[in-house]
Amino acid sequence: MGRVVVFRRPPLPGQDPAMPLHYTIDASLKVILSTATGTLNATEVDEHRKLLAADRHFSPTFAHLIDLRSITDLQISPRGAKSLSASPIFGPVARRAFVVNGDLLYGMSRIFSGWHESALHMEIFRSMDDAFKWLGIVRAA
């Protein structure tokens, strides 16, 4: 059966609340939720990845749900996306689900996944419910 989880979205201790990316790790469910808001650039994504990889609860085998629905301005070029995809922090079979609400983010997510060596384990969704279902997670009411 599916798993039940309630995600919290506040910044973790030590994370700058002004950063446009925050994450929550549920080690018992082996899943990470990253939430992006406002303007997002490649430097901020790279910093987020470094913080995540350094977190003692992180594992490269965990599933990763990336919620991009609150992005208002994406400042990542295709070259920047390709550079980020060249140094993954997740293992090759870890599932990653991007959730977007617009065509630009959908396209950039598709480009990123196309350059990534583990693209078979990456999907792009327009609804959180579909992403949770693909990851095998049942959301608590």
PEPEPE-V114736 format. One line per field, one symbol per residue. phi: phi as a letter, one per 40 degrees, with the letter a starting at -180 (. if undefined). burial: I if it has 24 or more other ideal C-beta (glycine too) atoms within 12 Angstrom, else O. A space follows every 50 residues. Layout:
BEGIN
phi = ???
burial = ???
END
This chain:
BEGIN
phi = .cbbabcbbcccdgccccccbbabbbcccfabbbbbbgcbbccccccdcc ccccccccbccccbbbcbcbcbacbbcdccccccccbcbbccbccbbcbb bacccccccccdcccccbdcbbbbbbbcdccdcccgbcccc
burial = OOOOIOIOOOOIOOIOOOIIIIIIIIOOIIIIIIIIIOOIOIOIIIOIIO IIIOIOOIOOOIIIIIIIIIIOOIOIOOOOIOOIIOOIIIOOOIIIIIII OOOOIOOIIOIIIOOIOIOOOIIIIOOIOOIIOIIOIOOOO
END
